[in-house]
Amino acid sequence: MATKIRLQRFGKKGKPFFHVVVADSRSPRDGKFIERLGSYNPNTNPATIDINFDKTLDWVNKGAEPTDTCRAILSYKGVLYKKHLEGGVKKGALTAEQAEVKFAEWLTAKGERIEGKKEGLTKSKEEVKKAALAAEAKKNADRAAALAIKNAPVVEEVAEEEVAVEAAAEVAAEEAPATEEATPAAEENKEEA
């Protein structure tokens, strides 16, 4: 019997959730399976993957073929790298201790990359949130200014107009005597001529 490591789809429309299972290659996608190895949730960022590492490694060593997506998941979790290192130990290229050290280094590096991605996502979310708050505050200030102008008391506008009229009257009053003084002098110049 040919066995496959593949995904069984669960969840509602648009929100998939998958179980990672070992099944006979002839059984339908969501049908009968031999053993459940874990779960995969692509709705989160980064995707949430929970698998039983030892069971999965055992099935891969027995010859269960992962589908393309499952191969990517197993590679992400290090199952395929562990199988590769065990193959090197069997061939005599590595000792078991060297293989364990290499795998531990790979796990720490992978963990740092995942944490870096999570921190980057958190920072970008915070920056977007700050920019949105600043834009909202600016929009609210603009609205408040527009409302203040719209709802300003009419008395102040009338008072400002009265002040402007009074200032114009004062300017006109100052110019009027100057023109009156200029007029008699102009008349005297005419009489002399």
Long-range contacts (C-beta under 8 A, 24 or more apart in sequence): 2-26, 2-65, 3-34, 3-59, 3-62, 3-63, 3-64, 3-65, 4-64, 4-65, 4-66, 4-67, 5-37, 5-56, 5-59, 5-60, 5-64, 5-65, 5-66, 5-67, 5-70, 5-74, 6-66, 6-67, 6-69, 6-70, 7-40, 7-67, 7-69, 7-70, 8-33, 15-43, 16-42, 16-43, 17-41, 17-43, 18-42, 20-51, 20-56, 20-70, 20-73, 22-59, 22-64, 25-65, 35-59, 40-73, 45-121, 46-114, 46-117, 46-118, 49-73, 49-76, 49-77, 51-77, 51-79, 53-77, 53-78, 53-79, 53-82, 57-82, 57-83, 61-86, 78-103, 78-106, 78-107, 78-110, 81-106
